[in-house]
Amino acid sequence: MKSFRGGGPQTGAPATLEGKVLKLIGKEIPGATVQVYEGRNSAGIRVTGLNGPGMDNAGKKQLSLLSVGSALATVQTDAKGAFRFNNLEAGVYSLVAYATGFSRKTSLMARTGTSDTVFRLEPEVRVSGMVLLSPAGSGIPGASIAVTLQSKEFPLMSGEVIASQTGYYRIGGLPRRFTLSLQAFHKESESVPYEPSISGAFHITKDLLVFTERKITGRIVETSSKQPVEGVQISLQNRLQPITEAGATDAQGAFQISTRVVNNTLTFKKDPHFQELVLPADFEGDESVLDLGDIPMISGVSLSGRVVNDQTKAGVGPGVIRAIPVDKPTATDAEIPADKADSGGTFTLKFVPAGRYYLSAEIQGYKAGYYGDPKPATEGAHPILTVQPFRDLSSLQIPVTAGPSAAIQGIVVDATGNGIPGTRVQLQPLEMDQSRSTQSSNQS
């Protein structure tokens, strides 16, 4: 037996700690291993080994689901399943017990001088299978398997299991209730993370499939017209490489990207009239091709200019600029291009789709202004700004008139008088043919 006495001040004569290791049915387990891995002596001083259960399995070290690694003391049970620790400092300790064919159990706060610590070990659950190389289907000798395990008996363990020369792997000593994640690696290729279904069986078989190459496919279309977009540059990023150019879309907007990695990030770029798009491309199963389908890419032009005082012509701000669609008076806030004007009134709206707009400005201390004002009284609605595809507009001027601004405030209620949160309220000015809307608060 490996005995231990703490390096701090001793607290009296050596103490003992006794108990038994049994099967669930009560039968003794001879030759089981029992370890003390931490505790506190009678003076309240903490004594511990280098690692608690499972803590020595972090990173890429070989995974062990049974032994502690750096115990304070270790003993084996006798023919009657009994164990005894001698030469411990008086105090309370945490113990772990295990045996071949059984899962590990821990016991917390066992006190020296007692003999009532009893471990009842459950039969182990085993997970095994092959690490296979696709598409050949052959076993991969020496493949690495990253394992993460969590259960009541294993608070959180991670480590590595190495497959045999035939590609076979086996993980034993598992408890009846646990969550497990497995991911196989071979050179620069990998499998997806697997989470085997635990249904009460004592033996679970799960093969891990590693692909030498996977493909990501899809098609880029313009958001509004749904037409394919040719010449979109695509870059790929994953754990093996930084952002790398991976190709471009063809005349049909289609693309195909090769990768060996499960989790990827794709970035799509075109000319300044298309908004950059970043998407995850993560494989979730044993498929060799991940089809992302039609991917909408926002296009539009930039509208830039300045908000000015209609009398002094000096720039005024800050404020909010909106391009309100003429042909879609019920457009939601998300569908209305908007930006903030700076303190000098300068603004730039980006990615405004082709169409007809009222360009409005809202500046604190000024009445709402519109591009093209002032206009003859006989014109009716505010002047319309026509936006052509791929033609940026600059030097646009929005005059505003100094004056009080008004706010309308109220509560939206149902028939019983209770407030209705999240209701959209729409305001329709009498002198305009477009509307403004807002959202009621969660407080109604």
C-alpha positions, 0 to 999 in steps of 0.5 A: 500500500502507498501511504501518505502523511501531509507535508504540513504540521502533523495532527496526531497519531496515524489514522485508518479508514476502512470499507468494502467494495461490492457488486450491486447485488452485494457480492464482494469484489476482490482485487478492486482498487481504492484510492484516496485523492483529496481531503482535509485533516483534523486541523482543516488543512487541505491535502490533495494529490496532483490531480483529482479523478479525470483531471489528469486526462486533459488535452491529448493525454491517453484517456483513463476512466478508472485510475486517479493518476496521482493519488494520496494513497492506493490499496487493493481489496482482499478476498472479501472485498475489504480495504483498509488505509493506514497512516493517514492523517486524521480527517475526512477524505474523498475516495474512488474505487474501480475494478475491471469490468465495472465503472468507477465510483467515488465517495466524498467526505469519508472520515478516518476511524470509520469502516462504513464506506461501501462502494457498490460498483455497477457493470461497466458500459463499453463503447467500441467500433472502427475508425474507417476511411471513406470512401474506401471503408478500410480501418485506419491504424493508430487513428486518434479519437478525441473523447469528452465524457460527463456524468455524475461519477465523471464531472468532466473528462477529456482525452485521447484514445488511439485506435489499434492497427486494424482501426478498432477502438474500445472505451470501457469503464463507463457508467450507466448514465453519461453523455459522450462525444467522439471525434476521430482524426487522421492526418488532416482529415476528421470525422464529425463529432458523434454522440452515441445514443445511450439507451441502457445497453451495456455495449454500444457499437459506433463506427467513426467515418473519416473523409479524405475530402468533403465538398461544400456546394451552393448557389449565390443569387441576388436578394431581390431579383433571385437571379444568379450572381457570377464572379463572387469570390469565395474564401475558406477558413477552418482549423487547418488554415487561415482565410484562403481563396477557394474559388468563385461562382460560375455563370449560374452562380454555383460554386463547389469548395473542397475541404477536409474539415468539418467546421468551416467558414465561407466568406463571399465578396464581389464588387462594392455594390454587393454586401460581403456575406459570411456563413458557417458551413458545418457538416453534421453527419456522414455526408460527403457533400454539404449543399447550402442551396440558394444563398441570397446576397444583398446588392445595391448602390450608395446614396450620399449627401448632406442635410442642410438648414434650408435658410443658412445652407449649413450642414446640420446633424446628427440625425437619421436618414431613411430611403422610404420605398415609394412602391411599398408604403407598408415596408418594415423597418428592416426593409427601409435602408437607413443610416445616421448623419454625422454632426455636419449632416453628412450621410451615406446609405449603402446597398440601396436596391434599385427603385423609387424612394422618398429620402427623408431626414430627421434631425433634433430641433428641425421638422422632417425634411425630404430630398428635393424640397422645396417644391411647388405646392401643386406637386403634392407628395415629396419629390421621388428619387429614382435609383438605378442599378449599380449607379451610386448617387452623391451630393444629395441635399436634404433641406430641413426647417428649424422648428418644434418636433412632435411626439405621439405617445399612447398605449395599445390595448385589447377589448378588456383594456389590457396592454398589448406589447409588441403591436405595430402602430402605423402613422399615415400623414394626410399630406403624404402617400407613404406611412411610418410605423413603430413598435409598441414596447414590451410594457405595451 
